[in-house]
Amino acid sequence: MHRRAVLLSAVALAASGALAPAVTARADSASSANSVSSADPGPFGWSATDSWSERRDVQQYWTPRRMLAAQPLAAPAPRRDTRSDGATRGTPWAVRGASLTTTSTTTQGRPWAVAGVSGTTPPGGTDSRGTGTGTGTGTGMGTGTGGQGTGQGTGSRQGSGNGNGNLRARVPNSPGARWVDGGGVVRTVGRVFFTTAQGRNASCSGTAVTSANQSVVMTAGHCVKLNGAAHRNWVFVPGFDNGRRPFGTWVATRLLTTQQWNAREDINFDVAAAVVAPLQGRTLTGVVGGQGVAFNQPRGRQTYAFGFPAADPFDGSKLIFCSGRTFDDTVMTGDQGLRCSMTGGSSGGPWFLGFDESTGLGWLNSVNSFTYNFAPNFMFGPFFGDEAMAVYQAAQNTNAL
């Protein structure tokens, strides 16, 4: 039986200090050799916009009409002829995200200010503050097992942790429902818009993450490059809400992906990052805050996935989430799977470990990548190993201008 899959095209930043060693992106072009060794995790990057005038033109290009008309991106299925050993698994490493709070609860459009960091270290992980086993806190989400079952639950969440990382589910696991609980996730996750090499306007999802340059958006590889050609007019709209852009439109200056995705579009390495230019003198995470990031973490953990699906039955207007325990893909890839009904437009949306529903913060540990057409209610995302970490490190050490 021939198995096909559909890639689902659908960000969290804050100031951070000393992070992992810097990695420099490779060639400054959108194409490379056909063979890349996974033993060399160095990323591949290219310029998205080169000047202020070019960034202005891109920002002006994305009118409300064009954004609403942008279509979910169709992409090729995982191919058996490109099946690899999967991502390189190295030493666990993570860094916390930061939350922003508004100076006013009644006046819309007030400046946001950094309120501090939130969260705990992922289990078995290492963050920039040291090492630890990742214990839960009184009412924190922790990273232990979640409740079983399914449900659409859209009301306020209730529940608590037991102090050792185990979690009593606040609501049944969700296969896909609108997120209504606010928090950092509604500011840091957004829609990505771009024009393909064929001239088609399309959409994905992305997440602002904590970084040294306060300007990094994590997304999927096919959301920056597909069928051997890089996308153009690339922008990120955090907090997108039914056409509204409450935090502005952020233009990419540089795009990066794994060597494996760049060379042969290996689905195991469907990871990318964008570095966006400041907007009105402010950095991305200085405006919306940033989610944490985590790499080389244990598999099979309780996970929250978010995105802006735009294909039926969704329309891309609202933030949707799924939650549950991940499992290994045993069909064609080394990815992890999650029961989730998000559709096209959600690609590149974040998968969080240790997600705290009360703050809307967690550690980004994968992204929405694809679904098999014979199992449309299961989403798959790449394992965040050394290659994904190299993309993030190169992005956060890139000048945003």
C-alpha positions in Angstrom: 0.0 0.0 0.0 1.4 3.4 -1.0 1.4 5.7 2.0 1.3 9.4 1.5 1.4 12.2 4.0 0.5 15.9 4.0 2.7 18.5 5.6 0.8 21.0 7.7 1.7 24.6 7.1 0.4 26.7 9.7 7.1 31.8 18.6 8.5 32.5 21.9 11.4 35.0 22.8 13.0 36.7 25.8 16.4 38.1 26.8 18.8 35.4 27.9 22.4 35.4 29.0 25.0 32.7 28.5 23.6 29.9 26.3 25.1 26.9 24.6 28.1 27.4 22.3 27.5 29.4 19.2 27.1 27.7 15.8 27.6 29.4 12.5 25.3 28.7 9.6 26.8 27.4 6.5 26.4 28.6 2.9 24.5 31.9 2.1 22.3 30.3 -0.6 19.0 28.4 -0.7 20.5 25.2 -2.3 23.3 22.8 -1.4 24.7 19.4 -2.2 22.5 16.4 -2.3 24.3 14.4 0.4 24.6 15.6 4.0 25.9 13.7 6.9 23.9 13.8 10.1 27.2 13.6 12.0 27.7 17.3 11.0 24.8 19.1 12.5 25.7 22.6 11.2 22.7 24.5 9.9 22.2 26.2 6.5 21.1 29.8 6.2 20.4 32.5 3.7 19.4 36.2 3.6 15.6 36.9 3.6 15.9 40.7 3.3 19.0 42.8 2.8 18.0 46.3 3.5 15.5 48.6 5.3 13.8 49.4 2.0 13.4 45.7 1.2 11.9 45.0 4.7 9.5 48.0 4.2 8.4 46.6 0.9 7.7 43.1 2.4 5.8 44.6 5.3 3.7 46.7 3.0 3.1 43.7 0.7 1.2 41.9 3.5 -2.1 43.7 3.5 -5.0 42.3 5.5 -6.6 41.0 2.3 -3.5 39.1 1.3 -3.1 37.5 4.8 -6.7 36.4 4.8 -6.4 35.0 1.3 -3.1 33.1 2.0 -3.6 29.3 1.6 -2.2 26.5 3.8 1.0 25.1 2.2 0.8 21.7 0.5 4.1 19.7 0.7 5.4 16.3 -0.3 5.1 13.2 1.9 8.0 11.5 3.7 9.9 9.5 1.1 11.4 6.1 1.7 14.4 6.9 -0.5 15.4 9.7 1.9 14.9 7.8 5.1 17.8 8.4 7.4 18.9 7.4 10.9 17.1 10.4 12.3 18.2 13.2 14.5 21.5 13.0 16.4 20.7 12.6 20.1 23.2 14.5 22.3 23.4 16.0 25.8 20.0 17.3 27.0 20.0 21.1 27.1 17.3 23.7 27.6 16.7 27.4 28.5 13.7 29.0 30.2 11.3 31.4 28.5 10.2 34.8 29.9 6.7 36.2 30.4 5.6 39.7 29.7 2.8 41.5 31.6 1.0 44.6 30.5 1.1 47.8 32.5 -2.7 48.1 32.3 -5.6 45.6 32.4 -8.1 48.0 30.9 -6.3 50.1 28.2 -5.5 48.2 25.0 -2.2 48.9 23.4 -0.1 49.7 26.5 3.6 48.8 26.5 4.6 45.4 27.7 7.4 44.9 30.2 9.4 41.8 31.2 8.0 40.3 34.4 10.5 37.5 34.8 10.9 33.9 34.0 8.6 31.0 34.7 8.8 27.2 34.5 10.9 24.3 35.6 13.7 22.4 34.0 12.5 19.6 31.6 13.1 16.1 33.1 16.7 15.0 32.6 17.4 18.4 30.9 20.0 21.1 31.4 19.2 24.7 31.2 21.5 27.8 31.1 21.2 28.0 34.9 22.6 24.6 35.7 21.5 21.0 35.7 18.6 19.3 37.4 15.9 16.6 37.2 13.0 18.9 36.6 10.7 18.8 39.6 7.2 20.2 39.5 5.9 23.0 41.7 2.7 23.2 43.7 0.3 24.1 40.9 2.8 23.9 38.0 2.3 21.7 35.0 5.5 19.7 35.6 6.4 17.2 33.0 5.1 14.0 34.3 2.2 12.0 32.9 -1.0 13.8 32.0 -4.6 12.6 32.3 -5.9 10.1 29.8 -8.9 10.3 27.6 -10.1 12.9 25.1 -12.2 16.0 25.2 -12.8 19.4 23.7 -12.6 21.4 27.0 -12.5 25.1 26.4 -13.2 26.4 29.9 -10.8 27.5 32.6 -8.4 24.8 33.7 -8.3 23.4 37.2 -5.9 21.1 38.9 -2.5 20.9 40.6 0.8 19.1 40.6 2.1 17.0 43.4 5.5 18.6 43.6 7.6 15.9 41.9 6.7 16.6 38.3 3.6 14.4 38.1 0.4 16.1 37.0 -3.2 15.5 37.7 -4.8 16.6 34.4 -6.6 19.9 34.6 -8.8 18.8 31.6 -8.9 15.6 29.6 -6.4 15.5 26.8 -7.5 17.5 23.8 -7.3 16.3 20.1 -7.9 19.9 19.0 -9.8 22.8 20.6 -9.6 26.6 20.7 -7.2 27.9 23.3 -9.1 30.3 25.6 -7.0 30.6 28.7 -4.7 33.4 27.6 -1.2 33.6 29.0 2.2 33.9 27.2 1.2 31.4 24.5 -1.3 33.8 22.9 1.4 36.5 22.5 4.3 34.3 21.5 2.6 31.9 19.0 1.5 33.4 15.7 1.0 32.9 12.0 3.7 32.9 9.4 3.0 34.3 5.9 5.2 34.0 2.8 5.2 33.7 -0.9 6.4 30.5 -2.5 8.7 30.3 -5.5 5.6 29.7 -7.6 4.2 33.0 -6.5 1.6 31.6 -4.2 0.9 33.3 -0.9 0.8 30.7 1.9 0.7 30.4 5.7 2.3 28.4 8.5 2.6 28.9 12.3 5.6 29.9 14.4 6.8 30.7 17.9 8.9 33.5 19.4 11.6 31.9 21.6 14.1 33.1 24.2 17.3 34.0 22.5 20.5 36.2 22.8 19.3 38.5 20.0 15.7 38.5 21.2 14.6 38.0 17.5 14.2 34.3 16.8 11.1 32.5 15.5 11.1 28.7 15.4 9.0 26.9 12.7 9.1 24.0 10.3 11.7 23.5 7.6 9.0 23.4 4.8 7.8 26.8 6.1 11.1 28.4 4.8 12.0 26.2 1.9 10.2 23.6 -0.2 10.8 21.7 -3.4 14.3 23.1 -3.5 13.3 26.7 -3.4 13.3 29.3 -0.6 10.1 31.2 0.3 10.2 35.0 0.1 8.2 37.9 1.7 8.5 36.0 5.0 6.8 37.6 8.0 5.7 36.5 11.5 2.5 37.8 13.1 2.4 37.0 16.8 -1.0 36.8 18.5 -2.9 36.8 15.2 -6.6 37.0 16.0 -9.1 36.8 13.2 -7.2 39.2 11.0 -6.0 41.4 13.9 -2.2 42.0 14.3 -2.0 43.2 17.9 1.8 43.0 18.1 2.6 44.0 14.5 4.1 42.3 11.5 7.8 41.2 11.9 9.9 40.8 8.7 12.5 38.1 8.5 16.1 39.1 7.7 17.6 35.7 7.7 16.2 32.1 7.4 17.9 28.9 8.6 17.2 25.2 8.5 19.0 21.9 8.9 21.4 20.7 6.3 19.3 17.6 5.9 16.1 19.5 5.1 18.0 21.9 2.8 19.7 19.1 0.8 17.0 16.5 0.5 14.0 17.6 2.5 14.4 14.8 5.0 11.2 14.9 7.1 13.2 13.9 10.2 14.8 17.3 10.1 11.9 19.5 9.2 13.0 22.3 11.5 13.8 26.0 10.8 14.3 29.4 12.4 13.8 32.9 11.3 15.6 36.0 12.6 13.3 39.0 12.4 14.2 42.7 12.3 13.3 45.1 15.1 10.0 46.8 14.8 9.8 50.5 15.7 13.0 50.2 17.6 12.0 47.1 19.7 12.9 43.5 19.5 10.4 40.7 19.1 10.7 39.2 22.6 10.9 42.7 24.0 7.3 43.1 22.8 5.7 39.6 23.1 8.0 37.6 25.5 9.5 34.3 24.7 9.0 30.6 25.2 11.7 28.3 26.4 13.5 25.8 24.2 14.7 22.3 24.9 16.7 19.7 23.0 17.6 16.1 23.4 14.8 15.5 25.9 13.2 12.1 26.7 10.5 10.9 24.4 6.9 9.9 25.3 6.2 12.9 27.5 3.0 14.9 28.1 3.0 17.6 25.3 0.9 20.6 24.3 0.8 21.5 20.6 -0.4 24.8 19.2 -1.0 26.3 15.8 -3.2 28.2 13.4 -4.8 25.5 11.2 -6.4 27.1 8.1 -7.7 24.1 6.2 -11.2 22.7 6.9 -12.7 22.6 9.4 -10.5 25.5 10.6 -10.0 28.9 9.0 -6.7 30.2 10.5 -8.4 32.8 12.6 -7.9 31.3 16.0 -5.2 29.6 18.1 -5.9 25.8 18.4 -4.2 23.4 20.8 -3.9 19.6 21.3 -2.5 17.9 24.3 -1.5 14.3 25.2 1.4 11.9 25.5 3.6 11.6 22.5 4.6 8.2 20.9 7.2 7.1 18.4 6.3 7.0 14.7 6.9 3.4 13.6 5.8 3.8 9.9 8.4 5.9 8.0 10.2 8.4 10.3 12.0 8.9 13.6 9.5 11.6 14.6 7.1 11.6 17.5 3.4 11.5 17.1 0.5 13.1 19.0 -3.3 12.6 18.8 -4.3 15.9 17.1 -6.8 17.0 14.5 -5.1 20.3 13.4 -4.9 20.7 9.7 -3.0 22.7 7.0 -1.7 26.0 8.3 -0.6 24.6 11.7 2.8 23.5 10.4 5.7 25.0 12.4 3.4 25.5 15.5 5.1 24.6 18.8 5.2 21.4 20.8 5.8 22.2 24.5 7.1 20.2 27.3 6.4 21.3 30.9 3.6 23.6 29.7 2.0 25.6 32.5 -1.6 26.4 31.6 -1.7 29.2 34.2 1.1 31.1 32.6 1.0 29.9 29.0 4.7 29.1 29.1 6.7 25.9 28.4 9.7 24.5 26.6 9.5 24.2 22.8 10.6 20.7 22.0 9.3 20.1 18.5 7.0 21.6 15.8 4.0 20.5 13.8 5.3 18.8 10.7 3.0 16.4 8.9 0.1 13.9 9.1 -0.3 10.6 7.2 -3.4 10.7 5.0 -4.5 7.3 6.4 -4.3 8.7 10.0 -5.4 12.4 9.7 -6.1 12.7 13.4 -2.4 12.2 14.4 0.2 14.9 14.1 3.9 14.2 13.8 6.9 16.4 14.7 10.7 16.0 14.5 12.8 15.0 17.4 14.7 18.1 18.6 18.3 16.7 18.6 21.7 18.3 17.9 20.7 19.4 14.4 17.7 21.4 15.6 19.7 22.8 18.5 22.4 24.0 16.0 19.7 25.8 14.0 18.5 27.6 17.1 22.1 28.5 18.2 23.0 29.9 14.8 19.8 31.9 14.7 20.2 33.4 18.2 23.8 34.5 17.4 22.8 36.2 14.1 22.5 40.0 13.9 18.8 40.8 13.4 19.7 43.5 10.9 
